[in-house]
Amino acid sequence: MHALVAQLEFLGAGGEIVTANARVTGPNYKPYITDHWEEPYRTARIYDLLRDKRDLRPEDMLKIQADTFSYPHLFLAEQLVAAAKVAPPKDERARKLLQEAKDWNGMADANSPVVSFLDATLFRALDLILKPHLGRDTEQYHWRRVAFLQRVLTERPGRWLPVDYKNYDELLSAAADQAVKRLEERTKDADPDDWAWKRFNYLDMLHPIGREGILKKLLSITNQPQSGTEWSPRAASRHHGPSQRFVANLANWDESIILLTGGESGQTGSEHYRDQFPYWIEGKAIYGPFSDDAEAKVKRHALRLKPGP
């Protein structure tokens, strides 16, 4: 659950508890739990969406779960735009995309080539900074890497600046030039307008035995365009996402929202095998009744399992 909003005095003035898989304990907490918390960007965005809000309904909470804002990409866009004033990228395509990034609002839309460009630039910048220190192991480094990049670009310490660059502005523009080349290599297409984010961030939900051929078509849900990034509240990447979208209405359980990734049925031929998927990926509400009376009003099908003789 991304966020729990409770009207309890001991939670403080806001009454919110937000986790989003980020750290929930202080550095001195005992016993040790883990170091592998998610980075805090989704948590920060959820807090921003909840701040000073009252009388929220289940539909409002579902919108938060499906939010596509990406703090790291917006931060990088601001850094790149500022850097280009000092050391412009050499590639005309990078300059074009930076012009578009000036007015970008941080929402990672599936049709946006700017998001693809910023995402590629982010990882190229990380490579440029880390390779002098980690060499071939750079690709193995994942722990809080985006938070590391944000801190380096904010503080700009000399010890992390590669000797090939006079300043971080040059490094960022070099990363932008490398990014457009990488995008061209991956898409076999030189036109930035054809680098929509959905070409890189489509969703594949693969059944264990449905990875190839006819079984993949029958059992899996693949090549589905999606907005957002792994640092958005909706946590969207090619092989990662929420296993369920759930909003509990404690005042009226029958107005709670439950969205499954596929459907209620595990039987391939059933009409309910994947009928909830469009609602899940688009963040549209399906209400999950809890009381017997409410369930009876919306029930469409019942499967009864009986013991054999």
N, C-alpha and C positions, 0 to 999 in steps of 0.2 A: 504494500500500500504506500503510495507516494506521500500522502498527507492525511493527518487525522486532525480535524478541527473540533475541539472540545471546549465547552463553556465551563471550565473548571478554574477556580481562582488560583490554585497552586501552579498552574501553567504560566501565569503571568498575564500581562494586559492583553496580549494578542490571542492567547488561547490556542496556539498552533503547535503541533509537533510535526516536523518535516524530516524525513530521513532520506528517501530516494537512494538507498544503498550507500550513502555517504557515512562518514564517521559519526558514531553516536556516543562515543566515550571520550573523555579527556586523555591527554598523553600519559598521565600518571595512574590511569585506571588499572586496578588489579581485580581478577587475574587477567593475563594477556589474552586478547581475543584474536586479533589479526592486524596485519598492516595493509591488507588488500581492500581498503575501502574505495568506493568510487570517488572520483574527484567531485568537488562541491558545486559544480555548475548547475546541475539539475535542481539541487536543493535551493540554491540562491534564486533561481527563476521562480520556483514554486512560492517561496517566501514573498517575492515581489508581487506575484499574482494574488496572494492572499492578504497582503498588507492593507489594513484599514477597510477590509471588506466585511460586511455583515449580511445576515439573511441569505446566505448562499444555499442554493438548491442542488440536488444531485446532478442536474444537468450542468451546473457551473463547475462542479468538481470534475466531471467527465471532460469538460473543455480543457481544464488544467492538465489532466493526464495526457491529452492529445496535443498539447502545445508543442510547437516546432521551433521555438526560439533557441538559438545556440550562442551562448555567451563567448566561448573561445573564438568562434569565427568572426563575431562582431569586433572583439578586441583586436584580432589580427587585421581585420579590414582597416581599422583606425590606425594601426601601426604602419601598415603598408601605404596608406594614403599620405601619411606624414612623411614617410621615408622617401616617397617618390618626388617630393619637393626638393630634396637634397640630392638624391641619386636615382634618377628615373630608370626603370627597367629598359633594357635594350630592345626587347621583343615588342613589336607594335601591339600584338594581341594581349600581352600583359598590361600594357598601358591602357588599352581599351577596357579591359575588365576592371582595372582600378578606377577608371572613370565611373563605371556603373556601381562599384563598391562604395563610392562616396555617399550615395543616397540609400544604400541597402539598410533595411530595418532590423536585420538579425533573424528574420523568419526564414527557415531553411526550406523553401518551396521546392517540390520535386522538379519543376520545370526551369529552375534557375541555373544558368551556367556560372554565375558568380559564386555560388556555394561550392560547386565543383572546383573552381579555381582556388578559392580560399582553403579548402580542405587539402588540396594537393600542395599548396604553398606552405601550409602548416607543417606537413611532414618533411618537405624539402628543407625548411628552416631548421627543424630538429636535426636532420642529417648533417647539415653544414656545421652546426654547433657541436654535435656529439662525436662525429667521426674522428676528429683529431685526437680524441681521448679514448674512444671505444673501438675504433676501427671496424672490423667485420661484425663485431657484437652489437653495433648500434641498433640493428633491427630487432634485437632481442630485448631491448629496454622498453618496458611498458609502464612501470610503476610511476603513476602521477606525472607522466611525461608532459602533458599539456600544462599542468600547473607549474612545472619546471620551466617550460618555455615562456609562459606568461611572466614569471618572476624575472627571468633573464632579460626579456625585452623591456620590462618595466625599470629594472635597476641598471641594466647594461654594464655589468662588471667586465673589466678588461680581461680577466683570466679566462673567460668563456668565449672571447672574440677570436676567431681563427686568424692566423697571421696573414692570410690572403686578403683580408679586408681592413680598410682603414677605420670603419665604424659599422655600427649595426644597421644603418640605413643602406649601406652597400650590400650587406649580407641579405637583408630582406628583399631588395630588388633582384639580387642574384637568385634567391629562392623562387621569386615570382617568375623569372625567366625559365628556370628549370621546371617549374610546375606546368607551364603551358606546353613545353616540349613533352613532358610525361603524359599529359592529357591527350596530346596528338598521337603519341605512341599507343596508348591504350585504346583509343577509339578508331584509329586509322583515319582520322578526320582532322583537317587543319583549321576548320572554321569554328571559332569559339562559340558561336550561336548554337552549335550542335552538341555542346558539352553539357547538356542538361543534367542536373543532379541525379535524376532517376536512372540515368545510364550507369551510374556507379553505385547507387544506394537502393537498388531494387531488393525486394524481399524474397528469399527462398526458404520455405518451410518444408523440409524434406522428411518424408516418412522413412523409417529405418530400412525398409525394403523397397522404397520407391525413389531411388536415386537415378535410375536410368530407364530409357525406353518406355514401353507402354505402362509399366508400373508407376513410373514417375508421373505420367499424365493422370493416371487413375487415383493415386494415393496422395500426391504431394501438391502443394500450392506454391507456384514458382513465378519468378519474373514479374512481381507485383510492384509497380512504382509506389514510392512512399516519400513523404516529406519528413523533415526532422533529421537530426544527427544523433549519435550515441550520447551527446551531451545535452540534448533537449529533454524536457520532461517526458516526451513520448518514447525516448530511448530507442531510436530506430537505426538499425544497421542491417546488413544483408542477412546475417544469420542470428540476429539477436533482437529481442523485443519482449514486452510483457506477456506472460503466459495467460493472463486474464486481466480484463479491466473491471474493477469492482468498486462501487460506491455504496456504502451502507448508510441508509437513512434511519437513524436510531429513533426518530420520532414516528416513523411509519415504515416498517420493514417492507411492506408491499410496494413502496416506491423506491426501493433499492435498485441499482443498476448492475447487471452481471453480463459481461461480454466474453465469450470464449473465442479462442483463435480460430477454431474450425466450426464445430457444432456439437450438439448434445450426443450425437451418435458416433460410435466408432466403426459402424458398418459402412463400407464403401458405397454400397448401392442405395443407402438411405438418403432421403431428401434432406435429412438433418446432419449429414456428414460434414458439410462446410457452409451451411446456410447463414451462420453468424459471422463469417469472415468479413463481408463488406461492412458490417456494423463495427466490428473490432478495428479494422484498419482505418476507417474514416471517423471513428469516435462518435458513432450515433447510438443513441440509447436503446437498450432493450431492458425492460423492467422485469426483475425476477421476483415474482410473488412468493411470499413466505407462508402466509396463512392458507388454510385449506379452501376457504371461500374464494380468495383471490386467484388461487391456482386453478380452481374449477372453471373460472370465467375465461381463461386464456389457454387452457390445455388443448393441444391439437392431436396428440398421439400418446399412447401409453404402451410400453413394452413390458410384458409380464414374463418373468422367468419362473418356471415351475420345476420342482425336482422330478427326476425320472422315477420310474417304478423301482 
